[in-house]
Each structure stands twice: as structure tokens, then as C-alpha cells.
Amino acid sequence: MRDRVVGRIPVLECLRAGKRPARRLFLLRNAKDVDDICHAAHGVPIEECDRNRLDQLSGGVVHQGVVLDADPLPLLDSGAWAKGAFPDQAVVVILDGVEDPHNFGAIVRSAAACGANAVVFGKDRSAPLSPAAMKSAAGAMEYIDLVQATNLTRAIDDLKKAGFWIAGLDADADKTIWEADLKGRIGLVVGSEGKGIRRLVREHCDFHLRIPLSGPITSLNASVSAAIAIAECLRQRPPRV
């Protein structure tokens, strides 16, 4: 079973990162500005195709003339992963029921861009690591630990044992993210749009935070909420040298 990576940036980052073997690169015949992708391929077989063939390979995802067959992304088991060593200022993003692949990918992108250590998600009630999710992540899945949990509440408890404080994003919380101390080891729980964080997961959070809004629109997209909260964690940390 192989993953299909679609789009110029996701393909380029997959090749550059070397996190998993690339098997075959499909390029639109006479494609322009693909020298960096071909250079990063390092001898991966390249097949030139017409647009119809690439449309079939991409499964309807916008491919920009580039598709890559690669081994599946490595997923870490939450139980074993939580027993490892974590930096004192580690940030872990925990996704509870984020099933939209575009939101899922965008959150992974924000997490990687802001230096989070991992994204944890449930085995069930979670978006698959599909071409659409990888496209939305813009290559970020190649650079951050992806941790799959059979039981999300147990994974949260394991993080607590490892010294993490767990903060749930909740639009009805009394405290805002600007008022919270998010230094140290932090796990940020992001729920699904509409339903938010499930009750049992919510009860396992140490505290809940909201993003203050002042306009006529009273809610944010899940990926936008996550990005704001992750960026606030980054702001509260010492600059990296």
C-alpha cells in the first residue's frame, strides 16, 4: 500500500525530507519549473504523463502537474511515544474528531510551522491521511511526528504523566488564551467544528480556553482556531537560536 502525494509543494517536501521512500514521480509532459523537484528526486523513476493520466492518479485533487507515489507516512503509537523524552517547552496538538481533511492538513501545517512537537489524533473519528489532507498540509506531514491513539483519553493521561498540562479550546470557556500561561509542556486539544470537544475528552483537560472575538461572526474554523492557539504557545516561548 502506497501514499499518493499530490501537488508541487507536498511532493517537493516529501522528497527533501526523506522521511519515507519515494517510489515513482509522475510529471505532466513538458511541465515547466520542475527542476527543483527533479533534483530532489535523487534517481526516483520519473514518468511523463498527459493531464488525463495525472487527473486519474490524483483522484480529483489539484495536482499542478506533479504526483508522487511514496511509502505510507510513519505513524507512531501513542502509548510507546508518550514514554519518550520531551523538551521542557514541548507543544503537542491533540485533535478530537477533526474529520475534514482540509482542516486536518491545515492544522498539521500550522503545528509544524510553529515548531510543535507532534500532532496526536484518534484512530477513529479522524480524517484519513489522504492526498487532500497532505495537500492542505503543504509538506508539513513530512516534518512532524504523527501520533495515532486508539483511545484519545488514555493518550491524554499518558501525556499528563509525562508532565504535560492539557488545554482544551472551547468557545464558552471563561479564560482566554491571552490570559493563560502556556509555557512548559502543553497539549492543545482541538475539537471538531460544530460539536467541539467530546464530553469525556473535555473532562480530561486541565483547563479550557477561548479565543476572544469581537465581530459579528461568533465562531472560527477549527484550523484557524488551532493556528491562533499554537502561535500563542510559540509567542510565550524563548526565541530559538
C-alpha positions in Angstrom: 0.0 0.0 0.0 1.4 3.4 -1.0 0.5 7.0 -0.5 -0.1 9.3 -3.3 1.4 12.8 -2.7 -0.2 15.4 -4.9 0.9 18.9 -5.8 4.3 20.7 -6.2 5.0 21.7 -2.6 3.9 18.5 -1.0 5.9 16.4 -3.5 9.0 18.6 -3.1 8.9 18.5 0.7 8.3 14.7 0.7 11.4 14.3 -1.5 13.5 16.7 0.5 12.6 15.4 3.9 13.4 11.8 3.2 11.0 10.6 5.9 9.8 7.8 3.7 10.9 6.2 0.5 9.6 7.7 -2.8 8.8 5.1 -5.5 7.8 6.9 -8.6 7.4 10.5 -9.7 4.7 11.4 -12.3 5.2 14.7 -14.2 3.0 16.4 -16.7 4.6 16.1 -20.1 6.6 19.2 -20.9 6.0 20.6 -17.4 7.8 23.9 -16.6 9.7 24.9 -13.4 10.1 21.4 -12.1 13.9 21.4 -11.9 13.9 21.6 -8.1 11.6 18.6 -7.9 13.6 16.5 -10.4 16.8 17.4 -8.5 15.2 16.4 -5.1 14.1 13.1 -6.6 17.6 11.6 -6.5 17.1 8.9 -9.0 13.5 8.1 -8.3 11.9 6.8 -11.5 10.2 9.6 -13.4 7.3 9.0 -15.8 5.9 11.8 -18.0 2.1 11.7 -18.4 -0.7 13.6 -20.1 -3.1 15.5 -18.0 -5.8 12.8 -18.1 -3.4 10.3 -16.5 -2.5 12.7 -13.8 -6.1 13.5 -13.1 -6.7 9.8 -12.6 -3.7 9.4 -10.3 -4.6 12.4 -8.2 -8.2 11.3 -7.5 -9.6 14.8 -8.2 -7.1 16.7 -6.0 -5.4 19.6 -7.8 -2.1 18.2 -8.8 -0.3 21.1 -10.6 1.3 18.6 -13.0 3.1 16.6 -10.2 2.1 13.4 -8.4 4.4 11.1 -6.3 4.0 7.5 -5.2 5.6 7.1 -1.8 5.5 4.7 1.1 2.9 5.5 3.8 3.7 8.1 6.3 5.0 6.5 9.5 2.5 6.7 12.4 3.7 6.5 15.9 1.8 4.5 18.6 0.7 6.9 21.3 1.4 4.6 24.2 5.1 4.0 23.2 5.6 7.6 22.0 4.4 9.1 25.3 7.1 7.2 27.2 9.8 9.0 25.3 11.7 12.1 26.3 10.2 15.6 25.7 11.7 19.0 25.7 10.7 21.3 28.6 8.8 23.6 26.3 7.1 20.9 24.2 3.8 21.6 22.4 1.6 18.8 21.3 -1.6 19.3 19.3 -4.4 16.8 20.0 -7.2 16.5 17.5 -10.6 15.2 18.8 -12.9 14.4 15.9 -11.4 16.6 13.2 -12.7 14.7 10.2 -12.4 17.2 7.4 -9.1 16.5 5.6 -8.5 20.2 4.7 -8.8 21.2 8.4 -6.7 18.3 9.4 -3.9 19.2 7.0 -4.0 22.9 7.7 -3.6 22.2 11.5 -0.6 20.0 10.8 0.8 22.7 8.7 0.4 25.3 11.5 1.8 22.9 14.1 4.9 22.2 12.1 5.4 25.9 11.1 5.3 27.0 14.8 7.6 24.2 16.0 5.1 21.9 17.7 6.5 18.5 18.5 3.6 16.3 17.4 0.0 16.0 16.3 -2.0 13.3 18.1 -5.3 12.1 16.6 -7.6 9.2 17.2 -7.7 6.0 15.2 -11.4 6.6 14.7 -13.3 9.8 14.1 -10.4 11.4 12.3 -9.6 12.5 8.8 -7.6 9.9 6.8 -4.1 10.9 5.7 -5.4 11.3 2.2 -4.0 13.2 -0.8 -6.3 16.1 0.1 -5.1 16.2 3.7 -1.4 16.0 2.6 -2.0 18.8 0.0 -3.5 21.0 2.7 -0.6 20.4 4.9 1.8 21.6 2.2 4.5 19.1 3.0 4.3 19.6 6.8 3.4 16.0 7.5 7.0 15.1 6.4 8.5 17.1 9.3 6.4 16.5 12.4 5.5 13.4 14.4 2.1 12.0 13.6 0.8 10.0 16.6 -2.2 7.8 16.4 -4.2 6.9 19.5 -6.6 4.0 19.8 -8.0 5.7 22.9 -7.6 9.5 23.0 -8.4 10.0 26.7 -5.8 7.4 27.6 -3.3 9.2 25.3 -4.1 12.4 27.2 -3.5 10.7 30.5 -0.1 9.4 29.2 0.8 13.0 28.3 -0.1 14.2 31.8 2.2 11.5 33.3 4.9 12.9 31.0 4.5 16.4 32.6 2.1 18.0 30.2 -0.8 20.4 31.0 -3.8 19.8 28.8 -5.7 22.8 27.5 -8.9 22.4 25.6 -10.1 25.1 23.1 -13.7 25.9 24.0 -15.7 28.9 22.7 -17.6 29.0 26.0 -14.6 29.0 28.3 -14.2 31.8 30.9 -10.5 32.3 30.3 -8.9 33.5 27.1 -5.7 32.2 25.5 -4.2 35.7 26.1 -4.7 35.3 29.8 -3.3 31.7 30.1 0.2 30.7 31.0 1.1 28.3 28.1 4.8 27.9 28.9 6.2 24.4 29.8 4.8 21.2 28.3 1.4 21.9 26.8 -1.1 19.7 25.0 -3.7 21.7 23.0 -7.0 19.9 22.3 -8.9 21.0 19.2 -12.4 19.6 18.7 -14.5 19.2 15.6 -16.4 22.1 14.0 -19.9 22.3 15.4 -19.6 19.7 18.1 -16.3 20.8 19.6 -14.5 18.6 22.1 -16.4 15.5 23.2 -17.5 15.4 26.9 -15.1 12.6 28.0 -12.1 14.3 26.4 -13.2 17.7 27.8 -13.3 16.2 31.3 -9.7 15.1 30.9 -8.5 18.6 30.1 -6.8 20.5 32.9 -8.3 23.8 31.8 -10.3 25.3 28.9 -9.5 28.4 26.9 -11.3 30.5 24.3 -10.2 32.8 21.6 -11.8 36.2 22.2 -13.9 37.5 19.3 -15.5 41.0 18.9 -17.1 40.9 15.5 -20.5 39.8 14.3 -19.2 36.3 13.4 -19.1 34.3 16.6 -17.0 31.3 15.6 -13.8 30.3 13.8 -12.9 27.4 11.6 -11.2 24.6 13.6 -7.9 25.0 11.7 -7.9 28.8 12.3 -8.6 28.4 16.0 -5.8 25.8 16.2 -3.3 28.1 14.4 -4.0 31.1 16.7 -3.6 28.9 19.8 -0.4 27.2 18.5 1.0 30.6 17.6 0.3 31.9 21.1 2.2 28.9 22.6 5.1 29.9 20.3 4.9 33.5 21.4 5.3 32.6 25.0 8.4 30.6 24.5 12.0 31.8 24.4 13.2 32.5 20.8 15.0 29.6 19.3 18.6 30.2 18.3 
